[in-house]
């Protein structure tokens, strides 16, 4: 997924740099994509951390209950 986002951003920059008639719009959309991707990625990292903490908690509870 990261590769696809990077490819799209790279293509957008090339279009804008080549003098594309819609360069301002292309740049704006590339910036929006970048911001949305970063927000999505951060949310996924946060969710992963919560799941890992939850898993660890439940494993420790199982260990305590086994004694």
Secondary structure by P-SEA (a helix, b strand, c coil): caaaaaaaaaaaaaaaaacccaaaaaaaaaaaaaaaaaaaaaaaaaaaaaaaaaaaaaaaaaaaaac
